[in-house]
Structures are given as structure tokens and as C-alpha cells.
Amino acid sequence: MADHKHGSMDVKNHEKTFEGFIRFSTWVAAISIGILIFLALVNA
């Protein structure tokens, strides 16, 4: 643990995973809003 140098870690995989998570979260939010609008329009 003492050999760690601040800022030397490769974070490309972490950034790619986070980008996928954000994309997935955006799709889920959009679909949820779409479902809520549909339910409101059909008076469910």
C-alpha cells in the first residue's frame, strides 16, 4: 500500500463502466417517464 503514487492508476475501465451506468440510468428514467405519461393519458 505504501508504493501507491497518487494519480498513477489507470481509470479507463472505470470511466467506461460509469459511462455505461449513466447511459442505462438515462434510458430507465426516460422509459419510466414514458410509462407514467401513458398511464396518465389512459386514466389508469
mmCIF file as gemmi writes it, N, C-alpha and C atoms, coordinates in Angstrom:
data_model
loop_
_atom_site.group_PDB
_atom_site.id
_atom_site.type_symbol
_atom_site.label_atom_id
_atom_site.label_alt_id
_atom_site.label_comp_id
_atom_site.label_asym_id
_atom_site.label_entity_id
_atom_site.label_seq_id
_atom_site.pdbx_PDB_ins_code
_atom_site.Cartn_x
_atom_site.Cartn_y
_atom_site.Cartn_z
_atom_site.occupancy
_atom_site.B_iso_or_equiv
_atom_site.pdbx_formal_charge
_atom_site.auth_seq_id
_atom_site.auth_asym_id
_atom_site.pdbx_PDB_model_num
ATOM 1 N N . MET Axp A 1 ? 0.816 -1.189 0 1 0 ? 1 A 1
ATOM 2 C CA . MET Axp A 1 ? 0 0 0 1 0 ? 1 A 1
ATOM 3 C C . MET Axp A 1 ? 0.862 1.256 0 1 0 ? 1 A 1
ATOM 4 N N . ALA Axp A 2 ? 2.04 1.173 0.543 1 0 ? 2 A 1
ATOM 5 C CA . ALA Axp A 2 ? 2.92 2.339 0.617 1 0 ? 2 A 1
ATOM 6 C C . ALA Axp A 2 ? 3.499 2.692 -0.752 1 0 ? 2 A 1
ATOM 7 N N . ASP Axp A 3 ? 3.435 1.758 -1.725 1 0 ? 3 A 1
ATOM 8 C CA . ASP Axp A 3 ? 4.005 2.003 -3.048 1 0 ? 3 A 1
ATOM 9 C C . ASP Axp A 3 ? 3.054 2.766 -3.967 1 0 ? 3 A 1
ATOM 10 N N . HIS Axp A 4 ? 1.861 3.065 -3.5 1 0 ? 4 A 1
ATOM 11 C CA . HIS Axp A 4 ? 0.88 3.766 -4.332 1 0 ? 4 A 1
ATOM 12 C C . HIS Axp A 4 ? 1.288 5.215 -4.563 1 0 ? 4 A 1
ATOM 13 N N . LYS Axp A 5 ? 1.231 5.624 -5.846 1 0 ? 5 A 1
ATOM 14 C CA . LYS Axp A 5 ? 1.52 7.006 -6.19 1 0 ? 5 A 1
ATOM 15 C C . LYS Axp A 5 ? 0.217 7.644 -6.644 1 0 ? 5 A 1
ATOM 16 N N . HIS Axp A 6 ? -0.141 8.732 -6.044 1 0 ? 6 A 1
ATOM 17 C CA . HIS Axp A 6 ? -1.398 9.415 -6.335 1 0 ? 6 A 1
ATOM 18 C C . HIS Axp A 6 ? -1.46 9.838 -7.803 1 0 ? 6 A 1
ATOM 19 N N . GLY Axp A 7 ? -2.571 9.467 -8.469 1 0 ? 7 A 1
ATOM 20 C CA . GLY Axp A 7 ? -2.77 9.85 -9.858 1 0 ? 7 A 1
ATOM 21 C C . GLY Axp A 7 ? -2.174 8.908 -10.874 1 0 ? 7 A 1
ATOM 22 N N . SER Axp A 8 ? -1.628 7.788 -10.443 1 0 ? 8 A 1
ATOM 23 C CA . SER Axp A 8 ? -0.98 6.873 -11.378 1 0 ? 8 A 1
ATOM 24 C C . SER Axp A 8 ? -1.866 5.699 -11.79 1 0 ? 8 A 1
ATOM 25 N N . MET Axp A 9 ? -3.072 5.614 -11.254 1 0 ? 9 A 1
ATOM 26 C CA . MET Axp A 9 ? -3.95 4.482 -11.549 1 0 ? 9 A 1
ATOM 27 C C . MET Axp A 9 ? -4.606 4.656 -12.921 1 0 ? 9 A 1
ATOM 28 N N . ASP Axp A 10 ? -4.72 3.564 -13.679 1 0 ? 10 A 1
ATOM 29 C CA . ASP Axp A 10 ? -5.396 3.583 -14.969 1 0 ? 10 A 1
ATOM 30 C C . ASP Axp A 10 ? -6.901 3.453 -14.72 1 0 ? 10 A 1
ATOM 31 N N . VAL Axp A 11 ? -7.658 4.477 -15.091 1 0 ? 11 A 1
ATOM 32 C CA . VAL Axp A 11 ? -9.086 4.504 -14.788 1 0 ? 11 A 1
ATOM 33 C C . VAL Axp A 11 ? -9.961 4.364 -16.03 1 0 ? 11 A 1
ATOM 34 N N . LYS Axp A 12 ? -9.392 3.918 -17.149 1 0 ? 12 A 1
ATOM 35 C CA . LYS Axp A 12 ? -10.161 3.796 -18.388 1 0 ? 12 A 1
ATOM 36 C C . LYS Axp A 12 ? -11.326 2.829 -18.232 1 0 ? 12 A 1
ATOM 37 N N . ASN Axp A 13 ? -11.094 1.706 -17.586 1 0 ? 13 A 1
ATOM 38 C CA . ASN Axp A 13 ? -12.157 0.719 -17.379 1 0 ? 13 A 1
ATOM 39 C C . ASN Axp A 13 ? -13.24 1.283 -16.471 1 0 ? 13 A 1
ATOM 40 N N . HIS Axp A 14 ? -12.834 2.003 -15.453 1 0 ? 14 A 1
ATOM 41 C CA . HIS Axp A 14 ? -13.783 2.622 -14.527 1 0 ? 14 A 1
ATOM 42 C C . HIS Axp A 14 ? -14.638 3.659 -15.249 1 0 ? 14 A 1
ATOM 43 N N . GLU Axp A 15 ? -14.024 4.486 -16.078 1 0 ? 15 A 1
ATOM 44 C CA . GLU Axp A 15 ? -14.759 5.51 -16.825 1 0 ? 15 A 1
ATOM 45 C C . GLU Axp A 15 ? -15.735 4.876 -17.815 1 0 ? 15 A 1
ATOM 46 N N . LYS Axp A 16 ? -15.325 3.792 -18.459 1 0 ? 16 A 1
ATOM 47 C CA . LYS Axp A 16 ? -16.195 3.089 -19.407 1 0 ? 16 A 1
ATOM 48 C C . LYS Axp A 16 ? -17.405 2.5 -18.682 1 0 ? 16 A 1
ATOM 49 N N . THR Axp A 17 ? -17.189 1.909 -17.529 1 0 ? 17 A 1
ATOM 50 C CA . THR Axp A 17 ? -18.282 1.345 -16.742 1 0 ? 17 A 1
ATOM 51 C C . THR Axp A 17 ? -19.234 2.439 -16.274 1 0 ? 17 A 1
ATOM 52 N N . PHE Axp A 18 ? -18.69 3.542 -15.819 1 0 ? 18 A 1
ATOM 53 C CA . PHE Axp A 18 ? -19.524 4.651 -15.35 1 0 ? 18 A 1
ATOM 54 C C . PHE Axp A 18 ? -20.343 5.228 -16.5 1 0 ? 18 A 1
ATOM 55 N N . GLU Axp A 19 ? -19.75 5.35 -17.683 1 0 ? 19 A 1
ATOM 56 C CA . GLU Axp A 19 ? -20.473 5.844 -18.857 1 0 ? 19 A 1
ATOM 57 C C . GLU Axp A 19 ? -21.641 4.917 -19.195 1 0 ? 19 A 1
ATOM 58 N N . GLY Axp A 20 ? -21.418 3.615 -19.11 1 0 ? 20 A 1
ATOM 59 C CA . GLY Axp A 20 ? -22.494 2.655 -19.342 1 0 ? 20 A 1
ATOM 60 C C . GLY Axp A 20 ? -23.591 2.775 -18.303 1 0 ? 20 A 1
ATOM 61 N N . PHE Axp A 21 ? -23.218 2.981 -17.062 1 0 ? 21 A 1
ATOM 62 C CA . PHE Axp A 21 ? -24.199 3.142 -15.989 1 0 ? 21 A 1
ATOM 63 C C . PHE Axp A 21 ? -25.056 4.384 -16.208 1 0 ? 21 A 1
ATOM 64 N N . ILE Axp A 22 ? -24.429 5.477 -16.601 1 0 ? 22 A 1
ATOM 65 C CA . ILE Axp A 22 ? -25.163 6.718 -16.861 1 0 ? 22 A 1
ATOM 66 C C . ILE Axp A 22 ? -26.111 6.536 -18.041 1 0 ? 22 A 1
ATOM 67 N N . ARG Axp A 23 ? -25.65 5.874 -19.096 1 0 ? 23 A 1
ATOM 68 C CA . ARG Axp A 23 ? -26.491 5.631 -20.266 1 0 ? 23 A 1
ATOM 69 C C . ARG Axp A 23 ? -27.694 4.763 -19.879 1 0 ? 23 A 1
ATOM 70 N N . PHE Axp A 24 ? -27.454 3.71 -19.109 1 0 ? 24 A 1
ATOM 71 C CA . PHE Axp A 24 ? -28.529 2.823 -18.652 1 0 ? 24 A 1
ATOM 72 C C . PHE Axp A 24 ? -29.522 3.579 -17.777 1 0 ? 24 A 1
ATOM 73 N N . SER Axp A 25 ? -29.013 4.387 -16.862 1 0 ? 25 A 1
ATOM 74 C CA . SER Axp A 25 ? -29.885 5.16 -15.967 1 0 ? 25 A 1
ATOM 75 C C . SER Axp A 25 ? -30.743 6.15 -16.744 1 0 ? 25 A 1
ATOM 76 N N . THR Axp A 26 ? -30.173 6.761 -17.765 1 0 ? 26 A 1
ATOM 77 C CA . THR Axp A 26 ? -30.927 7.697 -18.595 1 0 ? 26 A 1
ATOM 78 C C . THR Axp A 26 ? -32.059 6.985 -19.317 1 0 ? 26 A 1
ATOM 79 N N . TRP Axp A 27 ? -31.775 5.808 -19.877 1 0 ? 27 A 1
ATOM 80 C CA . TRP Axp A 27 ? -32.814 5.033 -20.563 1 0 ? 27 A 1
ATOM 81 C C . TRP Axp A 27 ? -33.927 4.618 -19.598 1 0 ? 27 A 1
ATOM 82 N N . VAL Axp A 28 ? -33.559 4.169 -18.417 1 0 ? 28 A 1
ATOM 83 C CA . VAL Axp A 28 ? -34.563 3.75 -17.428 1 0 ? 28 A 1
ATOM 84 C C . VAL Axp A 28 ? -35.436 4.931 -17.032 1 0 ? 28 A 1
ATOM 85 N N . ALA Axp A 29 ? -34.848 6.09 -16.82 1 0 ? 29 A 1
ATOM 86 C CA . ALA Axp A 29 ? -35.624 7.278 -16.45 1 0 ? 29 A 1
ATOM 87 C C . ALA Axp A 29 ? -36.568 7.676 -17.583 1 0 ? 29 A 1
ATOM 88 N N . ALA Axp A 30 ? -36.089 7.655 -18.815 1 0 ? 30 A 1
ATOM 89 C CA . ALA Axp A 30 ? -36.918 8.032 -19.959 1 0 ? 30 A 1
ATOM 90 C C . ALA Axp A 30 ? -38.08 7.058 -20.145 1 0 ? 30 A 1
ATOM 91 N N . ILE Axp A 31 ? -37.813 5.783 -20.017 1 0 ? 31 A 1
ATOM 92 C CA . ILE Axp A 31 ? -38.872 4.779 -20.157 1 0 ? 31 A 1
ATOM 93 C C . ILE Axp A 31 ? -39.889 4.915 -19.032 1 0 ? 31 A 1
ATOM 94 N N . SER Axp A 32 ? -39.424 5.168 -17.824 1 0 ? 32 A 1
ATOM 95 C CA . SER Axp A 32 ? -40.332 5.34 -16.684 1 0 ? 32 A 1
ATOM 96 C C . SER Axp A 32 ? -41.237 6.556 -16.88 1 0 ? 32 A 1
ATOM 97 N N . ILE Axp A 33 ? -40.666 7.644 -17.345 1 0 ? 33 A 1
ATOM 98 C CA . ILE Axp A 33 ? -41.468 8.837 -17.605 1 0 ? 33 A 1
ATOM 99 C C . ILE Axp A 33 ? -42.48 8.563 -18.707 1 0 ? 33 A 1
ATOM 100 N N . GLY Axp A 34 ? -42.048 7.848 -19.748 1 0 ? 34 A 1
ATOM 101 C CA . GLY Axp A 34 ? -42.961 7.483 -20.826 1 0 ? 34 A 1
ATOM 102 C C . GLY Axp A 34 ? -44.117 6.637 -20.34 1 0 ? 34 A 1
ATOM 103 N N . ILE Axp A 35 ? -43.845 5.679 -19.477 1 0 ? 35 A 1
ATOM 104 C CA . ILE Axp A 35 ? -44.903 4.833 -18.92 1 0 ? 35 A 1
ATOM 105 C C . ILE Axp A 35 ? -45.859 5.665 -18.072 1 0 ? 35 A 1
ATOM 106 N N . LEU Axp A 36 ? -45.329 6.568 -17.265 1 0 ? 36 A 1
ATOM 107 C CA . LEU Axp A 36 ? -46.188 7.422 -16.436 1 0 ? 36 A 1
ATOM 108 C C . LEU Axp A 36 ? -47.081 8.319 -17.291 1 0 ? 36 A 1
ATOM 109 N N . ILE Axp A 37 ? -46.535 8.857 -18.359 1 0 ? 37 A 1
ATOM 110 C CA . ILE Axp A 37 ? -47.346 9.694 -19.26 1 0 ? 37 A 1
ATOM 111 C C . ILE Axp A 37 ? -48.441 8.842 -19.916 1 0 ? 37 A 1
ATOM 112 N N . PHE Axp A 38 ? -48.073 7.648 -20.365 1 0 ? 38 A 1
ATOM 113 C CA . PHE Axp A 38 ? -49.066 6.75 -20.968 1 0 ? 38 A 1
ATOM 114 C C . PHE Axp A 38 ? -50.185 6.436 -19.982 1 0 ? 38 A 1
ATOM 115 N N . LEU Axp A 39 ? -49.833 6.12 -18.738 1 0 ? 39 A 1
ATOM 116 C CA . LEU Axp A 39 ? -50.851 5.809 -17.73 1 0 ? 39 A 1
ATOM 117 C C . LEU Axp A 39 ? -51.746 7.014 -17.45 1 0 ? 39 A 1
ATOM 118 N N . ALA Axp A 40 ? -51.166 8.201 -17.467 1 0 ? 40 A 1
ATOM 119 C CA . ALA Axp A 40 ? -51.968 9.4 -17.242 1 0 ? 40 A 1
ATOM 120 C C . ALA Axp A 40 ? -52.941 9.639 -18.398 1 0 ? 40 A 1
ATOM 121 N N . LEU Axp A 41 ? -52.498 9.334 -19.612 1 0 ? 41 A 1
ATOM 122 C CA . LEU Axp A 41 ? -53.35 9.564 -20.788 1 0 ? 41 A 1
ATOM 123 C C . LEU Axp A 41 ? -54.51 8.576 -20.876 1 0 ? 41 A 1
ATOM 124 N N . VAL Axp A 42 ? -54.317 7.364 -20.383 1 0 ? 42 A 1
ATOM 125 C CA . VAL Axp A 42 ? -55.386 6.361 -20.455 1 0 ? 42 A 1
ATOM 126 C C . VAL Axp A 42 ? -56.171 6.286 -19.137 1 0 ? 42 A 1
ATOM 127 N N . ASN Axp A 43 ? -55.95 7.237 -18.252 1 0 ? 43 A 1
ATOM 128 C CA . ASN Axp A 43 ? -56.641 7.322 -16.964 1 0 ? 43 A 1
ATOM 129 C C . ASN Axp A 43 ? -56.568 6.03 -16.152 1 0 ? 43 A 1
ATOM 130 N N . ALA Axp A 44 ? -55.361 5.509 -16.024 1 0 ? 44 A 1
ATOM 131 C CA . ALA Axp A 44 ? -55.185 4.267 -15.264 1 0 ? 44 A 1
ATOM 132 C C . ALA Axp A 44 ? -55.243 4.532 -13.77 1 0 ? 44 A 1
